[in-house]
Amino acid sequence: MPAGTRLVLLVLPILLLSSVCGQQRPGKIKVFVTGTGYHVTIATQWFIVEPTTDPLAVPTRTDNTVTSEDIGRYMRIYFPRSFEKLLEYEFIVLADVDLSYFTPLQLSWLYDSLKDHPKGGVVTRSVMSAVSSYYEPWRNCILSAAFPNDVDAVIKDDKNFQGIAGPLVVRDDPSLPDIMKSFKAQIEPIFTSYGGVNTVPRPGSTILSYTKNDQGVGSPVPGQIAHIFYWTWNRSTTFIFRDMFTNDFWHGSASRWNPFALDIMVNVVWFSAGRTLPDDPLKVHALRWGLSTFRLRKSILQGLLDFAEKFGADTSGAYRRLETVEEMVKQSHDLYMDEQFDGAHEAVMASIERLRELEDDAMALKKRALMWTYITEWLATAGTLMLTGLLLWSLMVRRTLYKEVGITSAS
C-alpha cells in the first residue's frame, strides 16, 4: 500500500472523530510583537513558521534595520486603532522597546489589557536595556507593574547591574510546568557561562532557569540570578527574560546555538494563553524540525524542477505529485492544531520521505534534460569540427580548390 494511502487511512478516523464529537479546533494565538527592529524580526520569524501563532510586528526602537521615521509611520498604520482591536492579541512581546514612540493612551491600553483580561506577555533584557535612557522610562511606566521583575531593585544595585556570568541551570522540579525542563540535558552543556543584565524577581515569581555565581549575587537565592521567570498578575501571566533575542540562548552564534529556542518561546505563549503543554516536548520539537525541513527541501525541489523545465523537461507529473505531498503536510498542520502531536509527527515524517523520492526523480529528470542538451551541443560542436576539418583537408591536403597562379609574359 502506498505511503500516502496509509497516511490518509490513519488521519481520516482522527478527523472524523473530532468532527463527530463536536470539538472545535483551537484558533491561532494572535501575538503582538514590538521592540528593537532586529529583535522584532527574529521573534516574528518564529511566530510566522509556528502553525499555532499569528504575529503582528511593530518596531518601536531604532537600529540599523529601521529609522525613527519608519517607526512613526509603522505605529500610525499598524498599532491597533482601538482597545477592542488590541484585545484580539493574546500575547504581547516587549523586546527592548523605546517607550517614547508610545502615546499615554496606547500604554494605558496595554496595561488594561493585561490587568483586566486573561493574556500573556514577556519583557526581554530584564529592565529593557543597559542604557538609562531606555530603562528609566520603563521604571516610570505603569506597564512595568504588570511584569515580575523588580525594576527599582535592579537599577538600585548599580554594582551588580550587569549581573555576573555563570553556568545556566534549568530547574526541573516536578511542580514546574514543562516549558523548558525537558530540554535541560541538552541546554546546560551548551551554556556553561552565560550572562546579561541582572534580574530581581518579585515575590510570587516562579523561576524556570537561572545562572550560578560564587559571589553571592542574585535574588531570592544568593548566587542565583534568574534567567527566565513568570508570575500571575491579575488575570494575566507575564514573563521576564534576562537576555535579548539577539543573545546566544535565543538567536545563536557560530559557537553556541540553542536548538530549542522556538520550542521554549512557543511553550511560553501556550502556557500564558492557557493551552495544554505537550506531554512529549521532544517529539513536538522533532515535529517542528520536520515542518521546517519540509519547507526547506520543498524550496530546493522547486528550484530543481524549474531548472529542469528550462532545459525542456516535462515537470507536470512531478508538480502533481508535489501537490499530493503538500496535502499530507496540510493534514499534519491540522493534526498539530488539534493537539494530535503523534499523528502530526507521523504525517510530516511521511511527507519528508515522499519528498525524498520526488527529489530523486527530479534529479533523474534534470539529468535526462541535460543529457539531450549535452548531446545537442556535442553534435553541433562535432559537426563544426568535422566541417572545418574537411575544408582544411580539401584546401591543404587534396588542394582541390587550389589553382596555380600563372606567369604573364612581358610585352
Secondary structure per residue as TSV (DSSP state, phi and psi in degrees):
chain	resnum	aa	ss	phi	psi
A	1	M	-	360.0	130.7
A	2	P	-	-60.5	152.7
A	3	A	H	-61.0	-37.4
A	4	G	H	-64.4	-39.8
A	5	T	H	-65.3	-42.7
A	6	R	H	-60.6	-39.3
A	7	L	H	-66.3	-42.6
A	8	V	H	-60.4	-43.2
A	9	L	H	-63.5	-31.1
A	10	L	H	-75.1	-42.8
A	11	V	H	-79.9	-36.8
A	12	L	H	-57.0	-46.8
A	13	P	H	-60.5	-35.1
A	14	I	H	-66.5	-44.3
A	15	L	H	-66.3	-40.3
A	16	L	H	-65.2	-42.3
A	17	L	H	-62.2	-40.5
A	18	S	H	-62.4	-38.5
A	19	S	H	-70.1	-44.0
A	20	V	H	-63.6	-41.0
A	21	C	T	-74.9	-5.2
A	22	G	T	73.1	21.8
A	23	Q	-	-77.0	131.2
A	24	Q	-	-96.8	129.8
A	25	R	-	-64.8	131.7
A	26	P	-	-59.7	139.1
A	27	G	-	-76.9	171.5
A	28	K	-	-69.4	145.8
A	29	I	E	-83.8	118.9
A	30	K	E	-81.7	127.6
A	31	V	E	-119.3	128.0
A	32	F	E	-99.0	118.8
A	33	V	E	-115.2	126.1
A	34	T	E	-146.0	154.8
A	35	G	E	145.8	-155.3
A	36	T	E	-60.1	139.4
A	37	G	H	-48.0	-55.9
A	38	Y	H	-70.8	-33.6
A	39	H	H	-64.0	-40.9
A	40	V	H	-62.7	-38.6
A	41	T	H	-62.0	-44.5
A	42	I	H	-60.9	-50.0
A	43	A	H	-63.3	-40.5
A	44	T	H	-64.8	-38.0
A	45	Q	H	-59.8	-39.9
A	46	W	H	-60.1	-49.6
A	47	F	H	-74.3	-17.8
A	48	I	H	-76.6	-45.0
A	49	V	H	-76.5	-23.3
A	50	E	S	-77.4	120.7
A	51	P	T	-62.9	-23.2
A	52	T	T	-92.1	0.7
A	53	T	E	-124.8	151.9
A	54	D	E	-135.7	104.7
A	55	P	E	-92.0	151.7
A	56	L	E	-120.5	121.5
A	57	A	E	-111.4	127.0
A	58	V	E	-135.7	105.8
A	59	P	E	-66.7	139.7
A	60	T	E	-136.3	30.5
A	61	R	E	-158.3	133.4
A	62	T	-	-74.1	150.3
A	63	D	S	-156.9	-160.9
A	64	N	S	-76.2	1.4
A	65	T	S	-102.5	-25.7
A	66	V	-	-139.5	147.4
A	67	T	-	-103.3	172.0
A	68	S	H	-61.3	-39.0
A	69	E	H	-64.7	-40.0
A	70	D	H	-59.4	-46.7
A	71	I	H	-62.5	-44.6
A	72	G	H	-57.9	-41.3
A	73	R	H	-68.7	-43.5
A	74	Y	H	-62.9	-40.8
A	75	M	H	-64.1	-39.4
A	76	R	H	-66.4	-36.9
A	77	I	H	-86.8	-42.8
A	78	Y	H	-106.7	-24.0
A	79	F	S	-63.3	136.0
A	80	P	-	-49.0	133.5
A	81	R	S	-79.1	-14.9
A	82	S	S	-142.9	163.6
A	83	F	H	-63.5	-37.4
A	84	E	H	-63.1	-38.8
A	85	K	H	-66.6	-38.6
A	86	L	H	-64.8	-33.7
A	87	L	T	-65.5	-16.3
A	88	E	T	-67.4	-19.9
A	89	Y	-	-91.2	123.8
A	90	E	S	-88.2	-16.1
A	91	F	E	-141.7	138.4
A	92	I	E	-121.6	125.1
A	93	V	E	-107.9	119.0
A	94	L	E	-110.0	95.4
A	95	A	E	-100.9	81.7
A	96	D	S	60.2	57.5
A	97	V	-	-77.3	160.5
A	98	D	-	-108.3	106.9
A	99	L	G	-67.5	-12.3
A	100	S	G	-66.2	-16.8
A	101	Y	G	-87.7	-6.2
A	102	F	S	-97.0	143.1
A	103	T	-	-83.8	158.2
A	104	P	H	-55.6	-34.1
A	105	L	H	-67.3	-41.8
A	106	Q	H	-64.6	-41.1
A	107	L	H	-65.1	-37.2
A	108	S	H	-65.7	-40.1
A	109	W	H	-61.3	-46.1
A	110	L	H	-61.0	-43.5
A	111	Y	H	-62.7	-49.1
A	112	D	H	-66.5	-32.6
A	113	S	H	-65.4	-37.5
A	114	L	H	-77.5	-32.5
A	115	K	H	-74.7	-42.4
A	116	D	H	-107.9	0.0
A	117	H	S	-137.6	147.0
A	118	P	-	-72.7	103.3
A	119	K	-	-138.4	180.0
A	120	G	E	-132.5	163.0
A	121	G	E	-164.3	163.7
A	122	V	E	-146.3	142.3
A	123	V	E	-115.0	131.4
A	124	T	-	-101.4	163.0
A	125	R	T	64.1	38.3
A	126	S	T	57.7	-88.0
A	127	V	T	-107.4	32.8
A	128	M	S	85.5	-33.3
A	129	S	-	-169.5	165.2
A	130	A	S	-95.2	4.9
A	131	V	S	-108.6	129.2
A	132	S	H	-62.3	-30.5
A	133	S	H	-66.6	-15.2
A	134	Y	H	-104.5	-40.7
A	135	Y	H	-80.1	-26.3
A	136	E	H	-66.1	-45.8
A	137	P	H	-59.7	-34.3
A	138	W	H	-67.1	-40.2
A	139	R	H	-61.2	-37.4
A	140	N	T	-89.4	3.5
A	141	C	S	-92.7	137.9
A	142	I	G	-61.2	-26.3
A	143	L	G	-66.4	-27.8
A	144	S	G	-64.9	-22.0
A	145	A	G	-67.1	-18.8
A	146	A	G	-82.2	-6.4
A	147	F	S	-116.8	151.2
A	148	P	S	-82.6	11.4
A	149	N	B	-94.1	132.6
A	150	D	-	-81.7	92.5
A	151	V	H	-62.3	-42.6
A	152	D	H	-59.5	-42.8
A	153	A	H	-66.8	-37.3
A	154	V	H	-64.3	-47.7
A	155	I	H	-70.1	-36.2
A	156	K	H	-62.8	-38.4
A	157	D	-	-84.3	70.4
A	158	D	G	-64.8	-23.1
A	159	K	G	-64.9	-35.8
A	160	N	G	-114.0	23.2
A	161	F	T	-56.5	-42.6
A	162	Q	T	-81.6	0.0
A	163	G	-	68.2	-170.3
A	164	I	-	-133.0	134.0
A	165	A	-	-72.1	150.1
A	166	G	B	-172.9	176.5
A	167	P	-	-65.0	139.2
A	168	L	E	-84.2	133.7
A	169	V	E	-122.0	128.7
A	170	V	E	-99.5	120.4
A	171	R	-	-72.8	138.0
A	172	D	-	-124.7	30.6
A	173	D	-	-57.9	138.7
A	174	P	T	-58.4	-28.1
A	175	S	T	-76.8	-13.5
A	176	L	S	-80.6	144.7
A	177	P	-	-64.5	146.4
A	178	D	T	-84.2	64.3
A	179	I	T	-78.6	-35.8
A	180	M	S	-147.9	-5.3
A	181	K	G	-70.2	-22.2
A	182	S	G	-67.5	-18.0
A	183	F	G	-99.1	6.1
A	184	K	H	-53.1	-49.9
A	185	A	H	-63.5	-29.2
A	186	Q	H	-87.6	-33.7
A	187	I	H	-78.8	-46.1
A	188	E	T	-58.5	-40.0
A	189	P	T	-65.2	-21.0
A	190	I	T	-76.3	-37.9
A	191	F	-	-114.9	73.4
A	192	T	S	-78.3	-13.5
A	193	S	S	-149.8	121.0
A	194	Y	B	-150.1	145.6
A	195	G	-	-140.3	-158.9
A	196	G	-	146.1	179.8
A	197	V	S	-64.8	143.2
A	198	N	-	-60.3	155.4
A	199	T	-	-130.7	152.9
A	200	V	-	-135.8	95.8
A	201	P	B	-62.0	137.0
A	202	R	-	-74.5	157.7
A	203	P	T	-55.8	137.4
A	204	G	T	97.0	-3.1
A	205	S	-	-78.6	149.5
A	206	T	E	-112.5	120.8
A	207	I	E	-95.0	126.4
A	208	L	E	-97.4	-29.8
A	209	S	E	-153.6	156.3
A	210	Y	E	-154.0	167.4
A	211	T	E	-112.2	142.8
A	212	K	E	-95.0	151.0
A	213	N	-	-150.4	159.3
A	214	D	S	-94.8	0.8
A	215	Q	S	-93.6	-0.1
A	216	G	-	77.6	14.0
A	217	V	-	-83.0	132.0
A	218	G	-	139.9	156.8
A	219	S	B	-149.7	144.1
A	220	P	S	-81.6	-8.3
A	221	V	S	-104.1	116.7
A	222	P	T	-57.4	135.9
A	223	G	T	90.2	1.1
A	224	Q	E	-131.0	114.2
A	225	I	E	-100.7	118.3
A	226	A	E	-60.7	136.5
A	227	H	E	-103.5	-55.0
A	228	I	E	-126.7	126.5
A	229	F	E	-152.0	163.3
A	230	Y	E	-147.2	168.5
A	231	W	E	-150.8	169.6
A	232	T	E	-100.2	120.8
A	233	W	E	-121.0	114.0
A	234	N	T	53.0	-113.1
A	235	R	T	-103.2	2.4
A	236	S	E	-115.1	162.0
A	237	T	E	-116.9	119.1
A	238	T	E	-124.7	149.0
A	239	F	E	-119.1	158.5
A	240	I	E	-126.1	132.8
A	241	F	E	-108.1	131.1
A	242	R	S	-67.1	-28.9
A	243	D	S	-109.2	-176.8
A	244	M	-	-104.3	164.2
A	245	F	T	-67.5	-17.4
A	246	T	T	-87.7	-6.2
A	247	N	S	-76.7	164.5
A	248	D	T	-58.8	-35.4
A	249	F	T	-61.0	-33.7
A	250	W	T	-103.3	-38.7
A	251	H	T	-106.9	-32.4
A	252	G	-	84.6	162.9
A	253	S	-	-142.9	-177.7
A	254	A	S	-62.9	-29.9
A	255	S	S	-98.3	-28.4
A	256	R	-	-136.8	133.1
A	257	W	-	-150.1	128.8
A	258	N	-	-94.6	107.5
A	259	P	T	-70.5	-7.9
A	260	F	T	-107.4	15.0
A	261	A	H	-59.1	-47.5
A	262	L	H	-63.3	-42.5
A	263	D	H	-59.9	-44.7
A	264	I	H	-65.3	-43.7
A	265	M	H	-62.9	-43.9
A	266	V	H	-66.7	-38.5
A	267	N	H	-62.8	-37.5
A	268	V	H	-59.9	-45.6
A	269	V	H	-65.5	-47.5
A	270	W	H	-59.3	-47.0
A	271	F	H	-61.0	-44.1
A	272	S	H	-66.0	-34.5
A	273	A	H	-85.2	0.3
A	274	G	T	81.5	14.0
A	275	R	-	-78.6	154.7
A	276	T	-	-74.8	128.6
A	277	L	-	-75.5	146.9
A	278	P	-	-65.6	143.8
A	279	D	S	-69.2	-29.3
A	280	D	-	-126.0	82.7
A	281	P	H	-59.8	-31.0
A	282	L	H	-68.3	-34.3
A	283	K	H	-69.0	-39.8
A	284	V	H	-66.2	-35.5
A	285	H	H	-59.9	-44.9
A	286	A	H	-64.0	-35.4
A	287	L	H	-63.9	-46.6
A	288	R	H	-63.8	-38.2
A	289	W	H	-61.0	-41.1
A	290	G	H	-63.9	-42.2
A	291	L	H	-63.9	-40.1
A	292	S	H	-66.2	-42.3
A	293	T	H	-62.4	-41.2
A	294	F	H	-61.1	-45.3
A	295	R	H	-59.8	-42.8
A	296	L	H	-66.4	-48.2
A	297	R	H	-69.3	-32.7
A	298	K	H	-63.2	-42.3
A	299	S	H	-61.5	-43.1
A	300	I	H	-64.8	-41.6
A	301	L	H	-62.3	-43.9
A	302	Q	H	-62.4	-38.4
A	303	G	H	-63.9	-38.4
A	304	L	H	-65.9	-43.3
A	305	L	H	-66.9	-40.1
A	306	D	H	-62.1	-39.5
A	307	F	H	-63.1	-45.8
A	308	A	H	-65.2	-36.7
A	309	E	H	-64.9	-34.3
A	310	K	H	-65.2	-22.3
A	311	F	T	-100.8	19.9
A	312	G	T	93.0	5.6
A	313	A	-	-75.7	145.9
A	314	D	-	-88.8	106.8
A	315	T	-	-103.5	6.6
A	316	S	H	-61.2	-40.0
A	317	G	H	-64.6	-39.8
A	318	A	H	-65.2	-40.3
A	319	Y	H	-68.9	-33.5
A	320	R	H	-64.7	-41.3
A	321	R	H	-66.8	-35.4
A	322	L	H	-64.1	-36.8
A	323	E	H	-61.6	-37.4
A	324	T	H	-64.3	-42.1
A	325	V	H	-66.2	-39.2
A	326	E	H	-63.0	-33.3
A	327	E	H	-65.6	-36.7
A	328	M	H	-62.3	-41.1
A	329	V	H	-67.3	-37.5
A	330	K	H	-61.0	-40.7
A	331	Q	H	-62.6	-37.2
A	332	S	H	-62.9	-42.5
A	333	H	H	-61.1	-44.6
A	334	D	H	-62.2	-43.5
A	335	L	H	-64.8	-38.0
A	336	Y	H	-62.8	-45.0
A	337	M	H	-63.0	-30.3
A	338	D	T	-83.6	3.9
A	339	E	T	64.4	26.7
A	340	Q	-	-94.4	74.2
A	341	F	H	-69.1	-35.2
A	342	D	H	-63.5	-48.4
A	343	G	H	-64.2	-38.6
A	344	A	H	-64.4	-40.5
A	345	H	H	-64.4	-44.7
A	346	E	H	-63.7	-38.9
A	347	A	H	-65.1	-44.1
A	348	V	H	-71.6	-34.1
A	349	M	H	-66.5	-38.9
A	350	A	H	-65.3	-37.4
A	351	S	H	-67.0	-37.0
A	352	I	H	-66.0	-38.1
A	353	E	H	-64.6	-41.9
A	354	R	H	-65.6	-34.0
A	355	L	H	-67.1	-36.6
A	356	R	H	-61.1	-42.7
A	357	E	H	-61.2	-41.8
A	358	L	H	-64.0	-38.1
A	359	E	H	-62.3	-42.2
A	360	D	H	-62.3	-43.5
A	361	D	H	-66.7	-37.4
A	362	A	H	-66.4	-36.8
A	363	M	H	-64.0	-42.1
A	364	A	H	-64.2	-39.3
A	365	L	H	-63.2	-41.8
A	366	K	H	-64.8	-41.2
A	367	K	H	-64.2	-40.5
A	368	R	H	-64.5	-43.1
A	369	A	H	-62.9	-43.1
A	370	L	H	-69.9	-30.9
A	371	M	H	-61.0	-46.6
A	372	W	H	-66.8	-32.7
A	373	T	H	-64.9	-43.4
A	374	Y	H	-65.3	-41.4
A	375	I	H	-62.6	-45.0
A	376	T	H	-61.2	-45.5
A	377	E	H	-65.7	-38.2
A	378	W	H	-65.0	-42.7
A	379	L	H	-63.5	-40.8
A	380	A	H	-64.6	-43.3
A	381	T	H	-66.1	-44.1
A	382	A	H	-65.0	-40.3
A	383	G	H	-62.9	-42.0
A	384	T	H	-63.5	-41.1
A	385	L	H	-64.3	-43.1
A	386	M	H	-65.0	-43.1
A	387	L	H	-63.2	-42.4
A	388	T	H	-64.0	-41.7
A	389	G	H	-63.8	-42.2
A	390	L	H	-61.6	-43.1
A	391	L	H	-64.3	-43.1
A	392	L	H	-64.2	-41.0
A	393	W	I	-63.0	-43.6
A	394	S	I	-64.5	-38.5
A	395	L	I	-79.0	-44.3
A	396	M	I	-97.2	-26.4
A	397	V	I	-103.3	-63.5
A	398	R	I	-73.9	-28.1
A	399	R	-	56.0	37.5
A	400	T	T	-67.4	-25.6
A	401	L	T	-98.3	9.3
A	402	Y	-	-87.9	135.0
A	403	K	-	-129.4	121.0
A	404	E	-	-67.5	140.4
A	405	V	-	-79.7	125.4
A	406	G	-	-78.0	160.2
A	407	I	-	-107.1	125.1
A	408	T	-	-88.2	141.3
A	409	S	-	-85.6	152.3
A	410	A	-	-74.2	140.5
A	411	S	-	-79.8	360.0
